[in-house]
Amino acid sequence: MLSRHAEIRLTELLRRFPAVSLVGPRQAGKTTLAIGVAESLGDRAVYLDLELPSHRARLSDPEAWLASHEGHLVVLDEIHRAPEIFQILRGVIDKRRRRGLRTGQFLVLGSASIELLRQSSESLAGRIAQLELTPFTATEIDPFGPAGLDRLWVRGGFPDSFLAGDDAESFDWRVSFIQTYLERDVPMFGPRIPAETLRRFWEMLAHNQGQMLNAARLAGSLAVSAQTIARYLDLLVDLFLVRRLQPWAANAGKRLVRSPKTYVRDSGVVHALLGIEDRERLLGHPVSGSTWEGLVIENLLAVAPQGTRPSFYRTTQGAEIDLVLDIPSLGLWAIEVKRSVGSPKPAKGFHIACADIGVTRRFVVYPGTETYPLDANTSAIPLPALMRLLAPPAAP
C-alpha cells in the first residue's frame, strides 16, 4: 500500500541528484520504501541500518567502504546515528563528479528534520534533495472502499495503526507510539524536556487542534515562558508531529490575523492524545470537526506540487479560508473544509475572502462521494478527488 506517488518521486530525485534524504515521522514506512527501491536495483544497491552496531562497524573506515561500493546506491538508514558521515559524503560526491558520476549514489533516511536539514545544508548544499514520506493518505486506501476514509480519520495513517485488527488494537499502538516518542526520540533529537511536560503540551495542542497559537495561554498553563513554548513547538514541528500553518500575509490592505494555526499532523494521534478510541466517541467529541480539517489539510499537502505554499486566510472582520494553496502555474486555490455531508455550503466570509485575494479556484471538501457545483465558482468535492486534481495518478 505504500505510495506509488512517493516511489516515483523518489526515483526521479535519485536520477537528478547525487543524494536524497527521505524524511518523515517514525513508522511512516520510510525503510520499507527505501528497501523496495534498493531491491529493484538488485546487486547495484546496498542497505545499512545504522542503529545496528554490526552495520555501523562497516563504516569504521567510511571512505574505504564507500569507495568499494562505487556504482551502487548506498542506503543509510537512521543517519542521525552517524552525523559525521555527511562531510565524508560531500568529498566522495565531489570526487565522483569530477569523473562524471553525478546522480543516484546515496539515499539517507531520518525521522527528524532538525539534524538532517542542518547537516545536509551545511555539508551537502546543492548535492542533496529532500523528500518527505507521510503516513497513508486518502488516495492510498482505495482497497478499503468508502469506509476506508472514516477509518483513516479515526485511526490516522500510520500503517500499523490503520491496518490493525480492530480499533482497540489500533488505539493501543498509537498510545505506545506516543510514549516511545516521549521517552526515546525526544531525548535523542531535542533538548532535555521532561516527558510529562511535553506530553501535556502535546495534549494541549490536540485539544486546540486547528486553532490559532496562543503561546501566552499555553505558557501559563504549563508554568513556563512563551520562549519555552516556542522551543517545544519547534521540536514537535521538526519531528513531523505538528504542523504550523502560517497566515496569509500578502494583503497589506486588510486587517489580518498574524498568529499561525497548529495541527497535530496525524488525526489518529490526536484521538489517542485525547483518549478517543473509536468513531462513535469521536462523533460526539467537540474536536471531531477540527481533526477532520487537519486530515484534509495533511492529505492535500502530501500531494501538492513541489513549490506549493500553504497558508490560511482570516481577517478580523471574519472573512476566512481554511486553506489557501499558492500553486506554481495554477495560482491560488481556496479550500473550505466541512464535516457535514448534507449541507457543505461555505459561509459568506469564505466568498469575501476569496475576492480579497483573487483566488483562481474554490472548493469545499466534504466527506461525500460526488463532486458537484455549489455555485458558479465553487465546487463541493470529496477529499480523494481533490487530491487527484492536485496530483494526477501516476502511470502504472
C-alpha positions in Angstrom: 0.0 0.0 0.0 3.0 2.4 0.1 2.6 5.5 -2.0 3.2 5.0 -5.7 3.5 8.8 -5.9 6.3 8.8 -3.3 8.1 5.9 -5.0 8.0 7.7 -8.4 9.1 11.0 -6.8 12.0 9.3 -5.0 13.1 7.5 -8.2 13.0 10.9 -10.1 15.1 12.6 -7.4 17.7 9.8 -7.5 18.0 10.3 -11.2 18.7 14.1 -10.7 20.8 14.3 -7.5 23.8 12.5 -6.1 22.0 12.1 -2.7 18.4 12.2 -1.5 17.2 12.4 2.1 14.0 10.6 2.8 12.5 12.1 6.0 9.3 11.8 8.0 8.0 10.5 11.3 8.9 7.1 12.6 6.8 4.2 11.5 5.6 6.0 8.3 7.2 3.5 6.0 10.5 5.1 5.1 12.5 2.0 5.5 10.0 -0.1 3.5 10.1 2.3 0.7 13.9 2.6 0.6 14.4 -1.2 0.7 11.9 -1.6 -2.1 13.8 0.9 -4.2 17.1 -0.8 -3.3 15.7 -4.3 -4.1 14.6 -3.0 -7.6 18.3 -2.3 -8.3 19.4 -5.8 -7.3 23.1 -6.1 -6.6 23.6 -2.4 -7.6 22.3 -1.3 -4.1 23.4 -1.9 -0.5 21.5 -1.1 2.7 22.9 -0.2 6.1 20.8 0.3 9.2 23.0 2.5 11.4 21.0 1.5 14.5 22.7 -1.9 14.3 26.3 -2.0 15.7 27.3 -4.5 13.0 26.2 -2.2 10.3 27.8 0.9 11.9 31.1 -1.1 12.1 31.2 -1.3 8.3 31.8 2.4 8.3 34.8 2.3 10.7 36.7 3.4 7.6 33.9 5.1 5.7 36.0 6.4 2.8 37.4 2.9 2.0 34.0 1.3 2.4 32.2 3.8 0.2 35.0 3.5 -2.4 34.4 -0.2 -2.5 30.7 0.4 -3.3 31.1 2.9 -6.1 28.4 2.3 -8.7 25.9 1.2 -6.0 23.0 3.1 -4.4 24.1 3.2 -0.8 21.1 3.4 1.6 21.9 4.8 5.1 19.0 4.3 7.5 18.9 6.2 10.8 21.5 8.6 9.6 21.5 10.6 12.8 23.5 7.7 14.4 26.5 8.8 12.2 26.2 12.5 11.6 29.9 12.8 10.8 29.2 10.9 7.6 27.8 14.0 5.8 31.2 15.6 5.5 32.6 12.4 4.0 29.7 12.1 1.6 30.5 15.6 0.3 34.0 14.6 -0.5 33.0 11.4 -2.1 30.3 13.1 -4.3 32.7 15.8 -5.4 35.4 13.4 -6.3 33.0 11.3 -8.3 31.5 14.3 -10.0 35.0 15.1 -11.5 34.9 11.7 -13.1 31.4 12.2 -14.5 29.4 10.3 -11.8 26.6 12.7 -10.8 23.4 11.0 -9.7 21.8 8.2 -7.7 24.6 7.5 -5.2 23.2 7.9 -1.7 19.8 7.6 0.0 19.8 8.7 3.6 16.8 8.2 6.0 15.9 10.1 9.1 13.0 10.6 11.5 13.6 14.3 12.3 14.3 17.2 10.1 16.5 19.0 12.7 19.8 17.3 12.3 19.3 16.1 8.8 18.5 19.6 7.5 21.3 21.2 9.4 23.9 18.7 8.4 22.8 18.5 4.8 22.5 22.2 4.3 26.0 22.7 5.7 27.7 19.8 4.1 25.7 18.8 1.0 24.3 22.1 -0.3 23.5 21.7 -4.0 24.1 17.9 -3.8 21.1 16.6 -1.9 17.3 16.7 -2.4 14.8 16.1 0.4 11.6 14.1 0.1 9.1 13.8 3.0 7.2 10.5 3.3 3.9 10.9 5.1 1.7 8.1 6.7 -1.1 6.7 4.4 -3.2 9.2 2.6 -6.8 9.0 1.3 -5.7 8.0 -2.3 -3.7 5.1 -1.0 -6.6 3.3 0.8 -8.9 2.6 -2.2 -9.0 -1.2 -1.5 -10.9 -0.4 1.7 -13.7 1.3 -0.1 -15.8 4.2 1.2 -15.3 3.1 4.8 -11.6 3.5 4.4 -11.7 7.3 4.7 -13.6 7.0 8.0 -11.0 4.5 9.2 -8.2 6.8 8.2 -9.8 9.7 10.1 -10.3 7.7 13.3 -7.1 5.7 13.3 -4.8 8.0 11.3 -2.4 7.0 8.6 0.4 5.2 10.3 0.4 1.8 8.7 0.4 -0.3 11.9 -2.4 1.8 13.3 -4.5 1.9 10.1 -4.1 -1.8 9.4 -4.7 -3.0 13.0 -7.2 -5.8 13.5 -9.7 -3.5 15.4 -10.0 -0.1 16.9 -8.8 -1.2 20.3 -5.6 -2.7 18.8 -5.1 0.5 16.8 -5.6 2.7 19.8 -3.1 0.7 21.9 -0.5 1.0 19.1 -0.9 4.8 19.0 -0.6 5.1 22.8 2.6 3.2 22.6 3.8 5.3 19.7 3.3 8.5 21.7 5.1 7.1 24.7 8.1 5.9 22.5 8.5 9.4 21.1 8.4 11.0 24.6 10.8 8.5 26.1 13.2 7.7 23.2 13.0 10.1 20.3 12.6 13.5 22.0 15.7 12.9 24.3 17.6 11.8 21.2 16.8 14.7 18.9 15.9 17.6 21.1 16.9 19.4 24.2 16.1 17.7 27.5 12.5 18.2 28.2 10.6 16.4 31.0 8.4 13.8 29.2 5.4 14.6 31.3 5.6 18.3 30.5 5.9 17.6 26.7 3.0 15.2 26.9 0.8 17.9 28.5 1.9 20.4 25.8 1.2 17.8 23.1 -2.3 17.2 24.6 -3.0 20.9 24.8 -2.2 21.2 21.1 -4.6 18.3 20.4 -7.4 20.0 22.4 -6.7 23.2 20.4 -6.5 21.4 17.0 -6.7 23.9 14.2 -6.8 26.9 16.4 -4.5 29.9 16.4 -1.5 29.6 18.6 -1.8 31.4 21.9 1.7 30.9 23.3 1.0 33.1 26.4 -2.0 31.0 27.4 -0.1 27.7 26.9 2.8 29.1 28.8 0.6 30.0 31.7 -1.0 26.5 31.8 2.5 24.8 31.9 4.1 27.4 34.1 6.9 28.1 31.6 7.9 31.1 29.5 6.5 31.9 26.0 10.0 31.3 24.7 9.9 27.8 26.1 6.6 27.1 24.4 8.2 28.2 21.1 11.0 25.8 21.7 8.6 22.9 22.4 6.6 23.7 19.3 9.7 23.9 17.2 10.7 20.4 18.3 7.4 18.8 17.5 7.3 20.5 14.1 10.8 19.3 13.4 9.8 15.7 14.4 6.9 15.9 11.8 4.4 15.5 14.6 2.8 19.0 14.4 2.1 21.4 11.6 2.4 25.2 12.0 0.2 26.7 9.3 1.1 30.3 8.7 -1.5 33.0 8.0 -1.7 34.6 4.5 0.4 37.8 4.6 0.3 39.3 1.1 -2.7 41.6 1.5 -1.5 44.7 3.4 -4.8 46.5 2.9 -6.7 44.2 5.2 -6.6 43.6 9.0 -5.4 40.0 9.0 -4.7 37.7 12.0 -1.0 37.2 12.4 -0.8 34.1 14.6 -0.2 30.7 13.0 -2.7 27.8 13.4 -1.4 24.5 14.8 -2.4 20.9 13.9 -1.2 17.6 15.3 -0.5 16.2 11.9 -1.9 12.7 12.3 -5.6 12.5 13.2 -5.2 9.2 14.9 -2.5 10.6 17.2 -4.8 13.5 18.1 -7.5 11.0 19.1 -5.1 8.9 21.1 -3.8 12.0 23.0 -7.4 12.8 23.9 -8.4 9.3 24.8 -10.9 8.9 21.8 -10.9 5.2 21.0 -13.4 4.8 18.2 -15.7 6.5 15.7 -18.8 6.7 18.0 -16.9 8.5 20.7 -15.2 10.8 18.1 -18.6 11.8 16.5 -19.7 13.1 19.9 -16.5 14.9 20.7 -16.0 18.7 20.2 -12.7 18.1 18.4 -14.2 16.0 15.6 -14.6 18.8 13.1 -11.1 20.0 13.7 -9.4 16.6 13.3 -11.3 16.1 10.0 -10.0 19.5 8.9 -6.5 18.5 9.9 -6.8 15.3 8.0 -7.9 17.1 4.9 -5.0 19.6 5.1 -2.4 16.9 5.6 -3.6 14.9 2.7 -3.7 17.8 0.3 -0.3 19.0 1.3 1.1 15.4 0.9 0.3 15.5 -2.8 0.6 19.2 -3.6 3.0 20.1 -6.4 6.5 21.0 -5.4 6.8 24.6 -4.5 3.2 25.0 -3.3 2.9 27.5 -0.4 0.1 26.7 2.1 -1.5 29.2 4.4 -4.9 30.2 5.8 -6.7 33.5 5.5 -8.6 35.2 8.2 -9.4 38.9 8.8 -10.5 40.5 12.0 -13.9 41.0 10.3 -14.5 37.3 9.9 -13.6 36.6 6.3 -11.9 33.2 6.3 -10.4 30.4 4.2 -9.3 27.2 5.9 -6.5 26.5 3.4 -5.0 28.6 0.7 -2.7 26.8 -1.8 -0.4 29.0 -3.8 0.4 26.5 -6.6 3.1 27.2 -9.2 1.5 27.8 -12.6 -2.0 27.1 -11.2 -2.5 30.2 -9.0 -4.4 30.4 -5.7 -6.8 27.6 -4.7 -9.2 28.3 -1.8 -10.3 25.3 0.2 -13.1 25.2 2.8 -13.4 22.0 4.9 -16.8 20.8 6.0 -17.5 17.6 8.0 -21.3 17.8 7.1 -22.4 15.6 4.2 -25.8 17.2 3.9 -25.1 20.9 3.5 -21.4 21.6 2.7 -22.0 25.2 1.6 -19.4 27.7 2.8 -20.2 30.8 4.8 -20.4 34.3 3.3 -17.0 35.0 4.8 -15.4 32.4 2.5 -16.5 34.2 -0.6 -15.5 37.6 0.7 -12.0 36.2 1.5 -11.8 34.6 -2.0 -12.5 38.0 -3.5 -10.0 39.7 -1.2 -7.0 37.6 -2.5 -8.2 36.8 -6.0 -8.3 33.0 -5.9 -8.4 31.1 -9.2 -10.4 28.1 -7.9 -12.7 27.4 -5.0 -13.5 24.1 -3.4 -15.4 22.8 -0.4 -14.1 19.4 0.7 -16.7 17.2 2.4 -16.9 13.5 3.3 -19.3 12.6 0.5 -18.6 10.7 -2.8 -19.7 13.1 -5.5 -18.3 16.3 -7.0 -20.9 18.9 -7.9 -21.2 22.7 -8.2 -22.4 24.8 -5.2 -22.5 28.0 -7.3 -20.9 29.4 -10.4 -17.4 29.5 -8.8 -17.4 26.8 -6.1 -17.5 23.0 -6.2 -18.2 20.5 -3.4 -15.6 17.7 -3.8 -14.6 14.6 -1.9 -11.0 14.6 -0.5 -9.6 11.9 -2.8 -11.0 13.7 -5.9 -9.3 17.0 -4.9 -6.1 15.1 -4.2 -6.2 13.6 -7.7 -6.7 17.1 -9.2 -3.5 18.2 -7.4 -1.5 15.1 -8.3 -3.0 13.0 -11.2 -2.5 9.3 -10.7 0.9 8.0 -11.8 1.1 5.8 -14.8 1.3 2.1 -13.9 
